[in-house]
């Protein structure tokens, strides 16, 4: 057999193998994409349930979420709950992505100098809030998405408040790039458990909740609203404290919480 024919056949076989392989890889990627998206959805749901101190062990998290939680969209400036029919598609509850919205110039505005304590530069016009309902469909808790700068990354999480709008029911940080064993302890269950029952606001609505450097003196009057800092992670600790203060303040959910305190619940 002439050498040139043998070479052509080798090339054709190689091209055929490459073609089949590329089709297989593309098909696998498409198939896995749906699975990955579903896994992301379940991870988000479980973090919301954890923050809200809602039991989902040995249960279907998605079913629990659909039964007990009502997502609403809040206009951060006015503090009112927006009607879904009036919102652009990206802002509707079923489509809302905190990360996507926070990076979209169409739905964000620059934070004024001196007010960007969370280090996020821009804030969204709207945010999603998760209302936890009880047996009579009354709201028992509010789960608020939060995000802010740590040492190495933007930390994304959820903070839950009781219906009294003063008591913390839980917190989670589900996405961050902080140092494992140091700032990465923001997702340590032991540390997160410290938050439950802490006082976020006083009777006048002033923010009390704070993450301090070091450990809380349990004998002090401030212990009811203070959280232990993360050992060896001063900047991450400060980042968490600033994130909480930003989102509970006037630039964040402050107008919404004031709206609720006035009795105008959604």
C-alpha positions in Angstrom: 0.0 0.0 0.0 1.4 3.4 -1.0 2.7 5.4 2.0 0.5 8.4 1.1 -2.7 6.3 1.2 -1.7 4.9 4.6 -1.1 8.4 5.9 -4.5 9.6 4.6 -6.3 6.7 6.3 -4.5 7.4 9.6 -5.5 11.1 9.4 -9.2 10.2 8.6 -9.3 7.7 11.5 -7.9 10.3 13.8 -10.4 12.9 12.6 -13.2 10.5 13.0 -12.2 9.7 16.6 -11.9 13.4 17.4 -15.3 14.1 15.9 -17.0 11.2 17.9 -15.2 12.3 21.0 -16.2 16.0 20.6 -19.9 14.9 20.1 -19.7 12.7 23.2 -18.1 15.5 25.3 -20.6 18.1 24.1 -23.5 15.8 24.8 -22.2 15.0 28.3 -21.7 18.7 29.0 -25.3 19.5 28.0 -26.6 16.7 30.1 -24.5 17.6 33.1 -25.4 21.3 32.9 -29.0 20.6 33.9 -27.8 18.5 36.8 -25.3 21.2 37.9 -28.0 23.8 37.8 -30.4 21.7 39.9 -27.6 21.0 42.4 -27.0 24.8 42.6 -30.7 25.4 43.2 -30.8 22.7 46.0 -27.7 24.2 47.6 -29.3 27.6 47.6 -32.5 26.3 49.1 -30.7 24.3 51.8 -28.8 27.4 52.8 -32.0 29.4 53.0 -33.5 26.7 55.2 -30.4 26.6 57.4 -30.5 30.4 57.9 -34.1 30.2 58.8 -33.5 27.4 61.3 -36.0 25.2 59.3 -35.7 21.5 59.7 -35.2 19.6 56.4 -33.2 16.6 57.6 -34.5 13.4 56.0 -36.9 15.5 54.0 -37.1 17.0 50.5 -35.6 20.5 50.9 -37.4 21.7 47.8 -40.8 20.6 49.1 -40.1 22.2 52.5 -39.1 25.4 50.7 -42.2 25.5 48.5 -44.5 24.8 51.5 -43.1 27.2 54.0 -41.3 30.0 52.1 -42.7 32.9 50.0 -40.2 34.9 48.0 -41.0 38.6 47.6 -39.1 41.4 45.8 -38.4 44.5 47.8 -37.7 48.0 46.5 -34.8 48.9 48.7 -35.3 52.6 48.3 -39.0 52.7 49.4 -39.0 49.5 51.5 -42.2 48.3 49.9 -42.8 44.9 48.3 -43.1 45.2 44.5 -45.9 43.5 42.5 -44.3 40.8 40.4 -46.4 41.9 37.4 -44.7 45.3 37.4 -41.1 43.9 37.4 -38.7 43.2 34.6 -38.1 39.5 34.0 -34.7 39.5 35.8 -36.3 41.0 38.9 -39.1 38.5 39.2 -38.8 36.0 42.1 -38.5 33.0 40.0 -35.6 34.5 38.0 -33.9 36.6 40.7 -30.2 36.0 41.1 -28.4 38.1 43.7 -25.1 37.8 41.9 -26.5 38.6 38.5 -28.5 41.6 39.7 -25.6 43.0 41.7 -23.4 43.0 38.6 -26.0 44.6 36.3 -25.7 48.3 35.6 -29.4 48.3 34.7 -30.4 47.4 38.3 -27.7 48.9 40.4 -26.5 52.4 41.5 -23.2 53.6 42.9 -23.1 53.8 46.7 -22.2 57.3 48.0 -18.8 57.9 49.5 -18.6 56.9 53.1 -21.7 54.7 53.0 -20.2 51.6 51.3 -19.1 49.9 54.5 -19.7 46.5 52.9 -17.2 47.3 50.1 -19.6 46.3 47.3 -19.4 49.7 45.4 -22.9 49.4 43.9 -26.3 48.4 45.4 -29.2 46.8 43.6 -32.5 48.7 43.3 -34.4 45.6 44.4 -33.6 42.5 46.5 -35.4 39.2 47.1 -36.6 38.5 50.6 -37.9 35.1 51.8 -40.9 35.1 54.1 -41.2 32.0 56.3 -44.9 31.3 56.9 -46.5 29.3 59.7 -49.6 27.1 59.9 -52.0 30.1 59.5 -49.9 31.6 56.7 -48.6 34.2 59.0 -45.0 35.4 58.5 -42.8 33.9 61.3 -39.4 34.9 60.0 -37.7 37.0 57.3 -34.6 35.6 55.5 -32.5 38.4 54.0 -29.8 37.8 51.4 -26.6 39.6 52.2 -23.1 40.1 50.6 -20.0 42.0 51.3 -16.2 42.0 51.1 -14.0 39.8 53.3 -10.3 39.6 53.0 -10.1 37.8 49.6 -13.6 37.6 48.3 -17.1 38.8 48.3 -19.0 36.7 50.8 -22.6 35.8 50.0 -25.0 34.6 52.7 -28.4 34.8 54.3 -29.4 36.4 57.6 -32.8 35.5 59.2 -34.8 37.7 61.6 -37.7 36.7 63.7 -41.1 38.3 63.1 -40.3 40.6 66.0 -37.7 42.1 63.6 -35.2 42.2 66.4 -34.0 38.6 67.0 -31.6 36.8 64.8 -32.8 33.3 63.9 -29.8 32.2 61.9 -27.1 33.0 59.4 -25.2 31.2 56.6 -22.4 32.1 54.2 -22.8 29.8 51.2 -20.2 31.3 48.8 -16.8 32.9 49.6 -13.1 32.6 49.0 -11.8 33.3 52.5 -8.8 31.4 53.9 -9.6 27.9 55.0 -9.3 27.5 58.8 -9.3 31.3 59.3 -11.8 33.5 57.5 -13.2 30.4 56.0 -14.7 29.6 59.4 -17.7 31.8 58.4 -19.3 28.6 57.3 -18.4 26.6 60.4 -21.6 25.3 62.0 -20.3 26.0 65.5 -19.7 29.7 64.8 -23.0 30.1 62.9 -24.9 28.6 65.9 -23.6 31.5 68.0 -25.8 33.9 66.1 -29.1 32.3 66.9 -31.1 34.4 69.5 -28.8 37.4 69.3 -30.5 40.9 69.4 -30.2 42.8 66.1 -32.0 46.0 67.0 -33.1 47.8 70.1 -36.6 49.0 70.7 -36.1 52.2 68.6 -34.7 50.2 65.6 -31.1 51.1 66.2 -28.7 48.4 65.0 -27.0 46.6 68.0 -25.7 43.4 66.4 -21.9 43.4 66.0 -19.1 40.9 65.4 -16.2 41.9 67.7 -12.5 41.1 67.7 -11.9 38.2 70.1 -14.5 36.5 72.2 -17.6 37.9 73.8 -17.6 38.4 77.5 -20.7 36.5 78.4 -21.1 38.4 81.7 -21.3 41.8 80.0 -24.6 43.6 79.1 -23.5 43.6 75.4 -23.2 39.8 75.1 -26.8 39.6 74.0 -26.0 41.3 70.7 -22.3 40.5 70.2 -20.7 37.7 68.1 -17.3 36.2 68.6 -14.8 37.3 66.0 -13.0 34.7 63.8 -9.7 33.7 65.3 -6.7 34.9 63.2 -9.1 36.5 60.7 -9.4 40.2 61.7 -10.2 41.5 58.2 -12.8 38.8 57.5 -14.4 39.4 60.9 -14.5 43.2 60.1 -16.0 42.3 56.7 -18.8 40.3 58.2 -19.6 43.0 60.8 -19.7 45.7 58.1 -21.8 43.5 55.8 -24.4 43.0 58.5 -24.4 46.7 59.4 -24.8 47.7 55.8 -27.7 45.4 55.0 -29.6 46.1 58.2 -29.0 49.8 57.7 -30.5 52.5 55.6 -28.6 51.5 52.4 -29.9 48.0 52.7 -33.1 46.6 54.2 -33.6 49.5 56.7 -36.5 51.0 54.8 -38.1 47.6 54.4 -37.8 46.8 58.1 -39.2 50.2 59.0 -42.1 49.6 56.6 -42.8 46.3 58.5 -42.5 48.0 61.9 -45.1 50.4 60.8 -47.5 47.5 60.3 -47.6 47.6 56.5 -46.5 44.0 55.9 -46.8 42.4 52.5 
